[in-house]
Amino acid sequence: MHLKVGPAKRQGSEKTILEQSLHELEVRGEGDDVELVFCARGIYDQSQYRYRMRFSRSQMMALLETRPQ
């Protein structure tokens, strides 16, 4: 999985803050929700931050249905 961040309000270059395989991520399930938890750098410094991404089952299915073939 590659995670890139960049400026939202102006043109600028993206910075890769995470490059790791999916099996290295922590995956949690709670009811119909799935949460991905991972640590990555910040955009402006080398500090590590814990990121959490939570998806409902319907949101995850919508992502899978709209992926490029």
N, C-alpha and C positions, 0 to 999 in steps of 0.2 A: 504494500500500500504506500502510495506517495501522497503526502499532504503538502500543498503549496499555499502560501499566503502572499498577498500583495495589497497595495493601497486600494481603498474602496472609492475614494472621492476624486482621485486624480490618476493620470497615467503613470505607470512605474513598473519596475521589474518585479517578478515574483521570486520568492525565496522558498526553497524546499526546507521544511522544518522536520519532516519525518520520512524516513525510508526504511520500512521493515515489513516482513511478511505478515500476513494476516494471523498466522498461528501464534505470533508473539503478542498479539493484542489480548486484553482481557475482555471476554464476552460474558455478559450477564443477562439472564432472562428473568422477567418478573411478570407473571400473567402473560398477556399478549405482547408485552414490550420487550425489545431487545436493546441493550445498552453496550456500546463499545467504549472501552476505557484504555487510554494510552498516554504515555509521556512523550513530549516533544519539546524542542527548543521554542523560544519566543521569536518574534520577527526582528526585534531590535537588539537582542542580547543572547548570550549562550545559556541563560538560566533554563532549567527544566520546568515545564508546566504539565499538570495533569488535565487532559481533555476528556470530556464525556459527551458522547453522541447517543441520544435516545430516540428510537423509532418505534412507533406502534406497528402492529402487524400490517395494517392497511397502508401505512406509509412505506414500509419495506417492500410490500408487493408492488406499489406504484413505482418505486425505484427500479425494481426488477423488470417491470413491464416496459419502461421507457428507455432501457439501456440499448445502446447501438448493437446491431447484429454483426 
